């Protein structure tokens, strides 16, 4: 089913299922002996969602090579890609708090457990925004296993299509102090104009010295929906009913680096391949059949 302006989901369906898939990838990367990341909450959160496909992924009972077109290299690259992505944003928050930033905002937080697993300095407040049922599920599940936030956590149950800036300020965001913003795994699920509005709102709410991090997928501009739908068939063949071609918004959109620079942010982008190199991992060969292509990870600060 194609996306609509008022569609909804839980963590086992539609866009929500992609958040669970990402968390399953973090769980698998956490088990990797190279130890690039440590997310002890990813696995219990995914198991609580209860989708058999993801549980089998984590247990090694799913033939990832079959899903990744018969290549064990590509299957490993999928896990490694999640590890370097997670580490990039973990390090981003570490750098921001080392500069004295004491409030963080995680947009479309899904099953992100950074408020529980990162070492936040005393006095840090972490705001998490997502759909009400997603926020409730994560809060209840983590409380049920005895997990406690390592910062002051303020969950905000709101759809980002609503007036989230007002909700954020009502929850206590201090717009006169620097904020570290994260929009991870979000932009391809936003229409082009909504992507611009997101960064417009972030800029308005940010004091000088604020930080922002996200990723941009240039391939979304000429995204091959049919190819994505064909690749989704391998997921459905293994019991996961998800159609990536129907979940993303395609077409022309502003390049995030250029757009943020135009708003006064000093940002830089780094490719996923470069993150592999930085972390001592073998860079996977380019995949001609990947409908999204290369990913650019972006972070920077608000000047002024």
PyMOL commands that set and color helices and strands:
alter all, ss='L'
color gray80, all
select helices_A, chain A and resi 14-31+40-49+52-59+64-67+72-98+114-117+132-144+164-170+187-189+192-205+218-220+225-237+244-247+256-262+272-278
alter helices_A, ss='H'
color red, helices_A
select strands_A, chain A and resi 103-107+125-130+152-157+180-183+211-216+265-271+296-302
alter strands_A, ss='S'
color yellow, strands_A
deselect
rebuild
show_as cartoon
